[in-house]
Amino acid sequence: MKNKLFTLALCMTALVFTNCSSDDDNTPTQPITVVIDGAAVAPTVGGPNQQNQVYVDLSTNTTTSVQRDSWDLGFYSGTEFRVVINGSIAMAAAQLTTTDIDAVNSTNQEVLDLQPLVKTNTYNQASMQYVDAPNGALNGTAFSAITATDADNPVHLVNLGYTVGTETPTTGSIDTTDDERGWKKVRVLQDGTNYILQYADLDDTTHQEVTISKNTSYNYTFFSFDATSEIVIEPAKEAWDLNFTTFTDEVFIGTDSYGPYFYSDFVVTNTKQSTNAYVIDTEIQSELSYDNFTLADVDNTQFSDDQRSIGSSWRNSGGPSSSPSLKDNVFYIIRDTDGNLYKLKFLALFNEAGERGYPEFVYSLLQ
């Protein structure tokens, strides 16, 4: 087991909010004070617009921040040929029946039939097939697997999601999306160990083409339609464990799926490189507490391969007339890319002014 963590012994005071709340309205209640020892991190997600994705490497206590609308597609660098879409801006994609990208346009009946469902927040379970599997499984991407046979690689209709919100909302609320970004048509082929990306605006009669090479130092090679080039987004594949981001997840009402839903305040684990986590709810496991939890208490059978093992479970969602709030009864056990084990507890969702989008957490190495 490796440990690159610079030993910190910080005794810190943080704000913890405990009111029941919704996803986007009103202000938090008055904070209470807690004191916890460990390494503390406040990812700069950008306040109520949450314009950044922030990658955290626990073993070095470092963060990397990128603008979340700076990429569109990610090309997997592992043995499989898979393409992911940017769920942090609510993208969606649907496979078409044609392989002729130049023949696709906005008047095609297939395109017209698909467009109402190829998006998030439709409250229709049928839309789930048009977003990447929220658990991170590569066999559940909205893009079909890219094969070595060109004739088996269809055109995809791509909803580019939304621009990042720019307005200043009322205190305690969020503004994470603005205008719709429109549509593209995309086809991806294999060329040896490379990808060939073909893309165009929906009504263009010709397309652009670019070669995307796998880089095995990273989980994905990312491409931006705005920059028309590859762009570095994630740190090297073993140099991050958590990603603070907005996220496209599946929403349920009771046990019924209502399709893909766009979430704020989300945390993804780097399951591609075996970062795993599990939650401890002290209301259920009353014998455990964050302060007293030790290495001997770790239950290896509980670690999850689902990249949403933290997700939004660290906060209460609430209802239409109340803000989200921090859950003070949960903490997490995390195994990082180096095999180190940590305990982690969230300290804040709002800043001292009651503005949302200011997460803070504390964590300690278990040894």
C-alpha positions as CSV (number, residue, x, y, z in Angstrom):
1,M,0.0,0.0,0.0
2,K,1.4,3.4,-1.0
3,N,0.7,6.7,0.8
4,K,1.7,10.0,-0.7
5,L,-0.4,12.0,1.8
6,F,1.5,14.8,3.5
7,T,0.6,14.3,7.1
8,L,-1.8,17.0,8.2
9,A,-3.3,17.5,11.7
10,L,-5.8,20.2,11.2
11,C,-8.3,21.0,13.9
12,M,-10.8,23.0,12.0
13,T,-14.2,24.6,12.5
14,A,-16.7,24.2,9.7
15,L,-20.3,25.1,9.0
16,V,-22.8,22.3,8.8
17,F,-26.4,22.9,7.7
18,T,-29.2,20.6,8.9
19,N,-32.4,21.8,7.4
20,C,-34.6,19.7,5.1
21,S,-34.5,21.1,1.6
22,S,-35.1,21.0,-2.2
23,D,-32.7,21.1,-5.1
24,D,-32.8,24.8,-5.9
25,D,-34.7,27.1,-3.7
26,N,-34.4,29.3,-0.6
27,T,-31.8,29.7,2.1
28,P,-30.3,27.3,4.7
29,T,-31.0,27.4,8.4
30,Q,-28.5,28.7,10.9
31,P,-25.3,26.7,11.0
32,I,-23.9,24.7,13.9
33,T,-20.2,24.2,14.6
34,V,-18.4,20.9,14.5
35,V,-14.7,20.1,15.1
36,I,-13.0,17.3,13.2
37,D,-9.3,16.5,12.8
38,G,-7.8,15.6,9.4
39,A,-6.9,16.9,6.0
40,A,-9.6,19.4,4.8
41,V,-10.5,20.2,1.3
42,A,-12.9,22.9,-0.2
43,P,-13.3,22.1,-3.9
44,T,-13.8,25.2,-6.0
45,V,-16.9,24.1,-8.0
46,G,-17.8,27.7,-8.6
47,G,-20.6,28.6,-6.2
48,P,-24.3,28.6,-7.4
49,N,-23.3,28.2,-11.1
50,Q,-21.1,25.2,-10.3
51,Q,-19.2,25.8,-13.5
52,N,-16.3,23.6,-12.6
53,Q,-15.5,19.9,-12.4
54,V,-13.0,19.4,-9.6
55,Y,-10.8,16.3,-9.4
56,V,-9.4,15.4,-6.0
57,D,-6.4,13.1,-5.4
58,L,-6.6,12.0,-1.8
59,S,-3.1,10.6,-1.4
60,T,-1.5,13.9,-2.4
61,N,-4.3,16.2,-1.1
62,T,-4.4,18.0,-4.4
63,T,-7.2,19.3,-6.6
64,T,-7.6,20.0,-10.4
65,S,-10.4,22.2,-11.6
66,V,-11.7,22.4,-15.2
67,Q,-14.6,24.3,-16.8
68,R,-17.3,21.6,-17.2
69,D,-18.5,22.8,-20.7
70,S,-15.0,22.7,-22.1
71,W,-15.4,19.1,-23.5
72,D,-18.1,17.1,-25.3
73,L,-16.9,13.6,-26.0
74,G,-14.5,11.3,-24.2
75,F,-12.7,8.4,-26.1
76,Y,-11.9,5.5,-23.8
77,S,-8.2,4.7,-23.6
78,G,-8.5,1.1,-22.4
79,T,-8.9,-2.0,-24.6
80,E,-12.5,-1.4,-25.5
81,F,-13.5,1.3,-28.1
82,R,-16.1,3.3,-26.3
83,V,-17.2,7.0,-26.4
84,V,-18.8,8.9,-23.5
85,I,-20.8,12.1,-23.6
86,N,-20.5,15.0,-21.2
87,G,-23.2,14.4,-18.6
88,S,-22.1,17.4,-16.6
89,I,-23.8,19.6,-19.2
90,A,-26.8,17.2,-19.7
91,M,-25.8,15.8,-23.1
92,A,-27.6,12.9,-24.7
93,A,-27.2,10.8,-27.8
94,A,-29.2,8.4,-29.9
95,Q,-28.1,5.8,-32.5
96,L,-29.6,6.3,-36.0
97,T,-30.3,3.6,-38.5
98,T,-28.0,5.2,-41.2
99,T,-24.2,5.2,-41.6
100,D,-24.3,8.1,-44.0
101,I,-23.6,11.2,-41.9
102,D,-24.0,13.7,-44.7
103,A,-27.6,12.4,-45.4
104,V,-28.8,13.2,-41.9
105,N,-30.6,16.5,-41.3
106,S,-33.3,18.1,-39.1
107,T,-36.1,17.1,-41.5
108,N,-35.4,13.3,-41.3
109,Q,-38.4,11.6,-39.7
110,E,-36.2,9.5,-37.5
111,V,-34.5,12.6,-36.1
112,L,-37.9,14.3,-35.5
113,D,-39.2,11.3,-33.7
114,L,-36.1,11.0,-31.4
115,Q,-35.5,14.6,-30.5
116,P,-38.3,14.9,-27.8
117,L,-36.7,12.0,-25.8
118,V,-33.0,12.6,-26.5
119,K,-32.5,14.9,-23.5
120,T,-32.6,14.9,-19.7
121,N,-35.5,15.8,-17.4
122,T,-38.1,14.3,-19.7
123,Y,-39.6,12.4,-16.7
124,N,-39.8,9.4,-19.1
125,Q,-37.8,6.2,-18.4
126,A,-37.4,5.7,-22.2
127,S,-34.8,8.6,-22.2
128,M,-32.4,6.5,-20.1
129,Q,-31.1,4.7,-23.2
130,Y,-29.9,8.1,-24.6
131,V,-27.5,9.0,-21.7
132,D,-24.5,7.1,-20.4
133,A,-25.1,4.6,-17.7
134,P,-24.9,6.6,-14.5
135,N,-23.1,3.8,-12.7
136,G,-20.2,4.3,-15.1
137,A,-20.4,0.9,-16.8
138,L,-18.8,1.1,-20.3
139,N,-21.3,-1.3,-21.8
140,G,-24.0,1.3,-21.0
141,T,-22.8,4.2,-23.0
142,A,-25.3,6.2,-25.2
143,F,-22.9,5.6,-28.1
144,S,-22.9,2.0,-29.3
145,A,-19.6,0.2,-29.2
146,I,-17.2,1.2,-31.9
147,T,-16.3,-1.8,-34.1
148,A,-13.6,-2.5,-36.6
149,T,-16.2,-2.9,-39.4
150,D,-17.2,0.5,-40.7
151,A,-20.6,-0.7,-41.8
152,D,-21.5,-1.5,-38.2
153,N,-20.9,2.0,-36.9
154,P,-24.0,4.2,-37.3
155,V,-24.4,7.9,-37.1
156,H,-25.5,9.3,-33.7
157,L,-27.8,12.2,-33.1
158,V,-26.2,14.2,-30.3
159,N,-28.0,16.7,-28.0
160,L,-25.2,19.1,-26.8
161,G,-27.0,19.8,-23.6
162,Y,-26.9,23.3,-22.0
163,T,-24.5,26.2,-21.6
164,V,-23.4,26.8,-18.0
165,G,-25.5,29.1,-16.0
166,T,-24.3,32.6,-15.5
167,E,-26.9,34.4,-13.5
168,T,-26.7,35.1,-9.8
169,P,-29.6,33.3,-8.2
170,T,-31.3,34.2,-4.9
171,T,-29.2,33.2,-2.0
172,G,-29.3,29.4,-1.4
173,S,-30.4,28.7,-5.0
174,I,-28.5,27.5,-8.1
175,D,-28.3,28.5,-11.7
176,T,-26.4,25.7,-13.4
177,T,-27.9,25.8,-16.9
178,D,-28.8,28.5,-19.4
179,D,-29.4,28.1,-23.2
180,E,-29.7,24.8,-25.1
181,R,-26.5,24.2,-27.1
182,G,-28.2,22.5,-30.0
183,W,-27.5,19.3,-32.0
184,K,-24.7,17.6,-33.8
185,K,-24.5,14.5,-35.9
186,V,-21.6,12.2,-35.1
187,R,-20.1,9.0,-36.4
188,V,-17.1,7.2,-34.9
189,L,-15.0,4.5,-36.6
190,Q,-12.0,2.4,-35.6
191,D,-8.6,2.8,-37.3
192,G,-6.2,0.3,-35.8
193,T,-5.7,1.5,-32.2
194,N,-7.2,5.0,-33.0
195,Y,-10.7,6.4,-33.3
196,I,-11.9,8.4,-36.4
197,L,-14.4,11.0,-35.4
198,Q,-16.8,12.4,-38.0
199,Y,-19.0,15.3,-37.0
200,A,-21.1,18.1,-38.4
201,D,-24.0,20.4,-37.5
202,L,-27.3,18.8,-38.1
203,D,-28.1,20.4,-41.4
204,D,-24.6,20.4,-42.9
205,T,-24.2,18.4,-46.1
206,T,-20.5,17.7,-45.4
207,H,-18.6,16.7,-42.3
208,Q,-15.3,17.2,-40.5
209,E,-13.1,14.3,-39.6
210,V,-10.3,14.0,-37.1
211,T,-8.2,11.1,-35.7
212,I,-8.3,10.6,-31.9
213,S,-5.5,8.5,-30.4
214,K,-5.7,6.5,-27.2
215,N,-3.4,7.7,-24.4
216,T,-3.1,5.0,-21.9
217,S,-1.9,7.4,-19.2
218,Y,-5.5,8.7,-19.0
219,N,-8.9,7.1,-18.8
220,Y,-10.1,9.1,-21.8
221,T,-8.9,11.4,-24.6
222,F,-11.4,14.3,-24.6
223,F,-12.6,16.3,-27.6
224,S,-14.3,19.7,-27.8
225,F,-16.6,20.7,-30.7
226,D,-16.1,24.3,-29.8
227,A,-12.3,24.1,-29.8
228,T,-12.4,21.5,-32.7
229,S,-9.5,19.7,-31.0
230,E,-8.5,17.3,-28.3
231,I,-8.4,18.8,-24.8
232,V,-6.9,17.6,-21.5
233,I,-9.7,17.4,-18.9
234,E,-9.1,14.7,-16.3
235,P,-5.7,14.3,-14.5
236,A,-3.7,11.1,-15.3
237,K,-5.8,8.1,-14.6
238,E,-4.2,7.2,-11.3
239,A,-3.8,10.8,-10.1
240,W,-7.4,11.4,-9.0
241,D,-10.0,9.7,-6.8
242,L,-13.1,12.0,-6.6
243,N,-14.8,14.3,-9.1
244,F,-17.0,17.1,-7.8
245,T,-19.4,17.9,-10.7
246,T,-22.9,18.3,-11.9
247,F,-24.2,15.0,-13.2
248,T,-26.8,13.2,-15.2
249,D,-28.3,10.4,-13.0
250,E,-31.5,8.4,-13.0
251,V,-34.3,9.7,-10.9
252,F,-36.9,7.6,-9.1
253,I,-40.2,8.4,-7.6
254,G,-40.8,5.5,-5.3
255,T,-39.6,2.5,-7.2
256,D,-40.6,3.9,-10.6
257,S,-37.9,5.4,-12.9
258,Y,-38.6,8.8,-14.4
259,G,-35.6,8.8,-16.6
260,P,-32.4,10.9,-16.6
261,Y,-32.3,13.9,-14.3
262,F,-29.6,16.6,-14.0
263,Y,-28.2,16.9,-10.5
264,S,-26.0,19.4,-8.8
265,D,-23.6,18.8,-5.9
266,F,-22.6,15.4,-7.2
267,V,-19.4,13.4,-6.4
268,V,-18.1,10.7,-8.7
269,T,-15.5,8.1,-7.8
270,N,-12.7,7.0,-10.2
271,T,-14.0,3.4,-10.5
272,K,-12.1,3.0,-13.8
273,Q,-8.9,2.8,-11.6
274,S,-10.5,1.0,-8.7
275,T,-11.3,3.9,-6.4
276,N,-14.3,2.5,-4.5
277,A,-16.4,3.8,-1.6
278,Y,-19.2,2.9,0.7
279,V,-21.4,4.9,3.0
280,I,-21.9,4.6,6.8
281,D,-25.1,5.9,8.2
282,T,-24.8,6.4,11.9
283,E,-28.5,6.4,12.3
284,I,-28.5,2.8,11.2
285,Q,-25.0,1.8,12.4
286,S,-25.1,3.6,15.7
287,E,-22.1,1.8,17.1
288,L,-19.9,3.6,14.5
289,S,-18.8,7.3,14.4
290,Y,-16.5,9.2,12.2
291,D,-14.2,10.2,15.1
292,N,-13.8,6.7,16.4
293,F,-13.8,4.7,13.1
294,T,-10.5,2.8,12.7
295,L,-8.9,0.6,10.1
296,A,-10.2,-2.4,12.0
297,D,-13.8,-1.3,11.3
298,V,-13.4,-1.4,7.5
299,D,-15.8,-3.9,5.8
300,N,-14.2,-4.8,2.5
301,T,-17.5,-6.4,1.3
302,Q,-19.2,-3.1,1.3
303,F,-17.1,-1.3,-1.3
304,S,-19.1,-0.4,-4.5
305,D,-18.0,-0.4,-8.1
306,D,-20.7,2.1,-8.8
307,Q,-19.2,5.6,-9.5
308,R,-22.2,7.1,-7.7
309,S,-21.3,5.4,-4.3
310,I,-21.0,9.0,-2.9
311,G,-23.1,10.8,-5.6
312,S,-25.6,13.1,-4.0
313,S,-26.1,10.9,-0.9
314,W,-24.2,13.4,1.3
315,R,-27.0,15.9,1.2
316,N,-30.8,16.0,1.6
317,S,-32.7,17.1,-1.5
318,G,-35.9,18.5,0.1
319,G,-38.8,20.0,-1.8
320,P,-39.9,23.0,-3.9
321,S,-39.9,25.5,-1.0
322,S,-36.7,24.6,0.8
323,S,-33.0,24.3,0.1
324,P,-30.8,21.2,0.2
325,S,-29.0,20.5,3.5
326,L,-26.0,18.6,4.6
327,K,-26.5,15.1,6.1
328,D,-24.7,15.1,9.4
329,N,-25.4,11.4,10.0
330,V,-23.3,9.9,7.1
331,F,-19.6,9.5,6.3
332,Y,-17.7,7.5,3.7
333,I,-14.9,4.9,3.6
334,I,-12.8,5.2,0.4
335,R,-10.2,3.0,-1.1
336,D,-8.1,5.1,-3.5
337,T,-6.2,4.3,-6.7
338,D,-3.1,3.4,-4.6
339,G,-5.1,1.1,-2.3
340,N,-5.0,3.5,0.6
341,L,-8.0,3.6,2.9
342,Y,-9.6,6.8,4.2
343,K,-12.6,8.0,6.1
344,L,-14.3,11.1,4.7
345,K,-17.0,13.4,6.1
346,F,-18.7,16.4,4.5
347,L,-18.6,19.6,6.4
348,A,-20.4,22.1,4.2
349,L,-22.7,22.6,1.2
350,F,-23.1,26.4,1.6
351,N,-20.6,29.2,2.5
352,E,-21.0,31.5,5.5
353,A,-23.2,33.8,3.4
354,G,-25.6,30.9,2.7
355,E,-24.6,30.6,-1.0
356,R,-24.7,27.1,-2.5
357,G,-21.9,25.5,-4.3
358,Y,-19.2,25.6,-1.6
359,P,-18.7,22.0,-0.6
360,E,-16.1,21.2,2.1
361,F,-15.0,17.9,3.5
362,V,-12.5,16.4,5.9
363,Y,-10.7,13.1,5.5
364,S,-8.1,11.0,7.3
365,L,-5.9,8.1,6.3
366,L,-6.8,4.8,8.1
367,Q,-3.7,3.1,9.4
